[in-house]
Amino acid sequence: MSAPTLVSVHTAPFILIVADGVGGAASGALASSIATETILGELHRWWHKVPKRTPESIEAALKRGIDIANKAIYSKATTSPEHHGMGTTTTLALVLDGEAFIAQVGDSRAYLVRKGAAKQLTKDQSFVQRLIDAGRMTQKEAAQSEHRNIILQALGPEEKVVTDFYRVKLENNDCLVLCSDGLSNQVSPEDIGRIVRGAGRPMEICEALVEEAMHTGAPDNITVVTARLRAPEADLANAKNGR
């Protein structure tokens, strides 16, 4: 599944979100659906309720949306035996005033592609990432490890989760890529940068990334969301040129 968009960095606001369900096909799909709908609903209410938005209030809103989604999934899983143990990762980016505010639970990733080079913005909440941080495993070893899909957190299995936050200033023609591990386990940051550089429009980027992951034998579902950013001056130039 993919979702592309072309947006202006001063558009207020826009949200990208990826939720990769676990716990069986039906339960995973339900968990990811609850997460997406709940988080978006909470952020919509916050946007219309809070007139002054600071970086601290934005992170608080992201955390609140994730916490409420986690409680909703946990409640469903504990009261419906057929969905016991279900959960989902979630990684979302709220872009406002030329800056991306990113929140993450699990191992779905956010990348920033700038001038053809992809940089991973998030850090996986995973077993192998913990080994990397402890100096017991290299990035290359982690990419080949049979334990690379073991995540330390997801929305749903526990009553509480710890959300990680990241922020990045955006520039004209930057591209944000959010994806599930179905993509990141198969396609390297170098190849993500190469593909974004070679495919201009967001739809083309999504299609090319999914095709690359499938070509390398992706065994998992592939979800990717992309947005290419335009600065206000770029919009002005396009308007003058009749674009």
C-alpha positions in Angstrom: 0.0 0.0 0.0 1.3 3.5 -0.8 0.2 7.0 -0.5 2.0 9.9 -2.2 1.5 13.6 -2.0 3.1 16.9 -3.1 2.8 19.7 -0.5 4.1 23.1 0.5 6.1 23.3 3.7 4.0 26.2 4.9 0.7 24.4 4.4 -0.9 24.1 7.9 -0.7 21.3 8.8 -0.4 17.9 7.1 0.2 14.5 8.5 1.8 11.4 7.2 1.3 8.1 9.1 2.3 4.5 8.8 0.8 1.7 11.0 2.0 -1.8 10.5 -0.3 -4.3 12.2 0.8 -7.5 14.0 -1.1 -10.5 15.4 -2.5 -12.1 12.3 -4.0 -10.6 9.1 -7.4 -9.6 10.4 -6.2 -8.5 13.9 -3.2 -6.6 12.5 -5.4 -4.8 10.0 -7.9 -3.9 12.8 -5.1 -2.6 15.1 -3.6 -0.5 12.4 -7.0 0.9 11.4 -7.8 1.8 15.1 -4.4 3.5 15.5 -4.7 5.6 12.3 -8.3 6.7 12.8 -7.8 7.5 16.5 -4.6 9.4 16.1 -5.9 11.5 13.2 -9.1 12.2 15.1 -7.3 13.3 18.2 -4.9 15.6 16.2 -7.9 17.1 14.4 -9.6 17.9 17.7 -6.4 19.3 19.1 -5.8 21.5 16.0 -9.2 23.2 16.4 -9.0 23.5 20.2 -5.5 24.9 20.8 -4.9 28.3 19.2 -1.2 28.6 20.1 0.9 25.7 19.0 4.4 25.4 20.4 6.9 22.5 19.7 6.1 21.3 23.2 2.3 21.4 22.7 2.8 19.6 19.3 4.8 16.7 20.9 2.2 16.5 23.7 -0.6 16.2 21.1 1.2 13.5 19.3 1.8 11.6 22.5 -1.8 12.0 23.6 -3.0 10.6 20.3 -0.7 7.6 20.5 -1.6 6.9 24.1 -5.3 7.0 23.4 -4.9 4.8 20.4 -2.9 2.3 22.5 -5.6 2.2 25.1 -8.3 1.6 22.4 -6.3 -1.3 20.9 -5.4 -2.8 24.2 -9.1 -2.7 25.3 -10.2 -4.3 22.1 -7.6 -7.0 22.4 -8.4 -7.9 26.0 -12.1 -8.0 25.5 -12.2 -9.9 22.2 -10.5 -13.3 22.4 -10.2 -13.5 18.6 -8.0 -10.4 18.6 -5.9 -11.3 21.7 -2.3 -10.1 21.3 -2.9 -7.8 18.4 -0.9 -4.7 18.0 0.6 -2.3 15.5 3.6 -0.1 15.0 3.0 3.6 14.3 5.2 6.3 12.9 3.8 9.7 12.0 5.1 13.0 10.9 3.2 16.3 11.4 4.6 19.0 9.2 4.0 22.6 10.3 5.8 25.9 9.5 8.6 24.2 7.6 9.4 21.6 10.3 8.5 17.9 10.7 7.6 16.6 14.1 7.9 12.8 14.2 6.6 10.3 16.7 7.3 6.6 16.7 6.4 3.4 18.4 7.9 0.2 17.0 10.1 -0.1 14.0 8.3 1.6 11.1 10.8 4.3 9.9 10.9 7.8 8.7 13.6 8.9 6.2 14.5 12.4 4.9 15.8 12.5 1.4 17.7 15.7 0.6 19.7 16.2 -2.6 19.5 12.5 -3.4 20.8 11.3 0.0 18.5 9.4 2.4 18.9 9.9 6.1 17.1 7.7 8.7 15.4 10.1 11.1 14.0 7.5 13.5 15.6 4.7 15.5 13.9 1.3 15.6 12.5 0.2 18.9 13.8 -3.2 18.3 16.0 -6.0 19.8 18.8 -5.6 17.2 18.8 -1.8 17.6 19.4 -2.3 21.4 22.3 -4.6 20.5 23.7 -1.9 18.2 23.4 0.7 20.9 25.2 -1.5 23.3 28.1 -2.1 20.8 27.3 -5.8 20.5 26.2 -5.7 16.8 27.0 -3.7 13.7 24.4 -2.2 11.4 25.4 -4.7 8.7 25.0 -7.6 11.1 21.6 -6.3 12.3 20.4 -6.1 8.7 21.2 -9.8 8.2 20.1 -11.0 11.7 17.3 -13.5 12.1 16.1 -11.4 15.0 15.7 -8.2 13.1 11.9 -8.3 13.2 11.7 -8.5 17.0 10.3 -5.2 18.2 10.3 -4.0 21.8 7.1 -2.1 21.6 3.8 -1.8 19.7 0.5 -0.2 20.3 -1.9 -2.7 21.9 0.0 -5.4 23.8 0.6 -3.4 26.9 -1.4 -0.7 28.8 1.3 1.9 28.3 3.9 2.7 25.6 6.9 5.0 25.4 6.8 7.3 22.3 10.1 8.5 20.8 10.2 12.0 19.2 12.3 13.6 16.5 12.3 17.0 14.8 13.8 18.2 11.5 13.8 21.5 9.6 12.7 21.1 6.0 14.1 22.6 2.8 12.7 23.0 -0.6 12.5 19.7 -2.6 13.1 17.6 0.5 11.2 14.2 0.4 9.8 12.5 3.5 9.5 8.7 3.3 7.6 6.8 6.0 7.6 3.0 5.6 7.0 -0.3 7.3 9.8 -2.9 7.7 8.6 -4.6 4.6 10.4 -1.8 2.8 13.3 -0.9 5.2 14.4 -4.5 5.6 14.8 -4.9 1.8 15.8 -1.5 0.5 18.9 0.3 1.9 19.0 4.1 2.6 21.4 4.4 -0.4 18.9 2.8 -2.7 16.0 4.9 -1.2 18.0 8.0 -2.0 18.8 6.7 -5.5 15.1 5.9 -6.2 13.8 9.2 -4.9 16.5 11.0 -7.0 15.5 9.2 -10.1 11.7 9.4 -9.7 10.4 12.9 -9.6 6.7 12.7 -8.5 5.6 11.2 -5.2 3.5 8.6 -7.0 6.5 7.5 -9.0 8.6 7.3 -5.9 6.1 5.1 -4.1 5.7 2.8 -7.0 9.5 2.5 -7.5 10.2 1.8 -3.8 7.5 -0.9 -3.6 8.8 -2.4 -6.9 12.4 -2.5 -5.5 11.3 -4.2 -2.3 9.3 -6.8 -4.2 12.1 -7.3 -6.6 14.5 -8.2 -3.7 12.0 -10.7 -2.3 10.2 -8.8 0.4 8.4 -11.5 2.5 6.2 -9.0 4.4 3.6 -6.4 3.6 5.0 -3.2 2.2 3.6 0.2 3.3 5.2 3.5 2.2 4.0 7.1 2.4 5.9 9.8 0.7 5.7 13.6 0.4 7.9 16.0 -1.6 8.1 19.4 0.0 8.1 22.8 -1.7 9.2 26.0 0.0 7.0 29.2 -0.3 9.3 30.8 -2.8 9.1 27.7 -5.0 5.3 28.0 -5.0 5.6 31.7 -5.9 7.9 30.9 -8.8 5.5 28.2 -10.1 2.6 30.6 -9.9 4.5 33.2 -11.9 5.2 30.5 -14.5 1.6 29.4 -14.7 2.2 26.0 -13.1 
